């Protein structure tokens, strides 16, 4: 996995222009079965991909925390939401709550998440490859293929299966 993660940013960069063109076409004329296809590709990929051997998303990026996420996680810690924010989060350039630092504070050395049961929505949905109306988040997917080997594989497979 270490080699895969070392190679991933370059592979994603090499495919960036191709992927950008592909997503532009996908946005203009999405196949009727796109949601079904993405769900199928996502499930197949995650049958062979174990996030616990990777956790690159947790090591290199931080999720956005919604107010609901803050309230749920703070409650789990038996803290007031404001105290949770002060201790773990900051407000970014887009006025969103994000982690003060990466790797994620809640990621253990064994790649297990200490708040897995109450983790932020962004973490639960990452890498967003099984989302409905997938073509609407191409900007996000272009970033995620450089972070998540599974997302990279899903996009490569999707390009083969859709004749755009």
C-alpha positions in Angstrom: 0.0 0.0 0.0 2.9 2.4 0.7 4.1 2.2 -2.9 0.5 2.7 -4.2 0.2 5.9 -2.0 3.6 7.2 -3.1 2.7 6.7 -6.8 -0.9 8.0 -6.5 -0.3 11.8 -6.7 1.7 11.4 -9.9 -0.7 9.0 -11.5 -3.6 11.4 -10.7 -1.6 14.3 -12.1 -0.9 12.4 -15.3 -4.6 11.6 -15.7 -5.9 15.1 -14.6 -6.4 16.6 -18.1 -8.0 13.4 -19.3 -10.2 13.1 -16.3 -11.2 16.8 -16.5 -12.4 16.3 -20.1 -14.2 13.1 -19.2 -16.1 14.8 -16.4 -17.0 17.8 -18.6 -18.6 15.3 -21.1 -20.2 13.4 -18.2 -21.8 16.6 -16.8 -23.2 17.6 -20.3 -24.6 14.1 -21.1 -24.7 11.7 -18.1 -25.7 8.2 -19.0 -29.2 7.3 -17.8 -27.8 4.5 -15.7 -24.9 6.6 -14.1 -26.1 6.3 -10.5 -26.5 2.5 -10.8 -23.1 2.2 -12.5 -21.4 4.3 -9.9 -23.0 2.3 -7.1 -21.9 -1.0 -8.7 -18.3 0.3 -9.3 -18.1 1.6 -5.8 -19.2 -1.7 -4.2 -16.9 -3.8 -6.4 -13.9 -1.6 -5.6 -14.6 -1.6 -1.8 -14.9 -5.4 -1.8 -11.2 -5.5 -2.6 -10.0 -2.3 -1.0 -9.5 -2.2 2.8 -9.5 1.4 4.0 -7.7 0.3 7.2 -4.6 -0.5 5.2 -4.6 3.0 3.7 -6.3 5.8 5.7 -4.7 8.3 3.4 -7.7 10.5 3.5 -7.4 10.8 7.3 -3.6 11.3 7.0 -3.6 14.0 4.4 -6.9 15.9 4.4 -9.5 16.9 6.9 -13.2 16.7 6.5 -15.7 19.6 6.8 -17.7 19.4 10.1 -21.3 20.5 9.9 -23.1 21.9 12.9 -24.8 18.5 13.3 -21.4 16.7 13.2 -20.1 19.1 15.9 -23.1 18.5 18.1 -23.0 14.7 17.7 -19.3 14.4 18.3 -19.3 16.8 21.2 -22.1 14.9 22.8 -20.1 11.7 22.4 -17.2 13.3 24.3 -19.7 14.8 26.8 -18.5 18.3 25.9 -20.3 21.4 24.9 -20.1 22.0 21.2 -18.2 25.3 21.6 -15.6 23.5 23.7 -15.2 20.8 21.0 -14.8 23.5 18.4 -12.2 25.3 20.4 -10.2 22.1 21.1 -10.3 20.4 17.7 -11.5 22.7 14.9 -10.8 26.0 13.2 -12.7 28.0 10.6 -11.2 27.8 7.1 -11.2 30.4 4.3 -14.7 29.3 3.2 -16.1 29.7 6.7 -16.3 26.0 7.3 -15.3 24.1 10.4 -12.3 21.9 9.7 -9.6 20.1 11.8 -6.9 22.3 13.3 -4.4 19.9 11.9 -3.8 16.8 9.8 -3.4 13.9 10.2 -6.7 13.6 11.9 -6.6 13.9 15.6 -9.0 10.9 15.9 -6.9 8.5 13.7 -5.0 5.9 15.6 -1.6 4.4 14.7 -3.6 1.2 13.6 -5.6 3.4 11.1 -8.7 3.0 13.2 -10.9 6.0 13.9 -11.6 6.7 17.6 -14.9 8.4 16.7 -15.9 6.1 13.9 -19.5 5.6 15.1 -20.1 9.4 15.3 -17.6 10.5 12.6 -18.5 13.5 10.4 -20.8 13.1 7.4 -17.9 13.9 5.1 -16.0 11.0 6.4 -18.9 8.6 6.2 -19.5 9.5 2.5 -15.8 9.7 1.4 -14.7 9.2 -1.4 -18.3 10.1 -2.6 -18.1 7.7 -5.5 -21.5 6.1 -4.8 -23.3 9.4 -4.6 -26.4 10.0 -6.6 -25.9 12.6 -9.5 -22.2 11.8 -9.3 -21.5 14.1 -12.3 -22.3 17.1 -10.1 -19.3 16.6 -7.9 -16.6 16.2 -10.5 -14.5 18.9 -9.0 -14.4 17.0 -5.7 -13.7 13.7 -7.5 -10.7 15.2 -9.3 -9.2 16.0 -5.9 -10.1 12.6 -4.4 -8.4 10.5 -7.1 -5.1 12.0 -5.8 -5.9 11.0 -2.2 -7.8 7.7 -2.5 -6.6 4.8 -4.5 -10.1 3.3 -4.6 -11.5 6.6 -6.1 -8.7 6.5 -8.7 -9.6 2.9 -9.6 -13.3 3.7 -9.8 -12.8 6.6 -12.1 -10.5 4.6 -14.4 -13.1 1.8 -14.5 -15.9 4.3 -15.2 -14.0 5.8 -18.1 -13.7 2.3 -19.7 -17.4 1.5 -19.1 -19.0 4.7 -20.4 -18.4 5.5 -24.0 -18.1 9.3 -23.9 
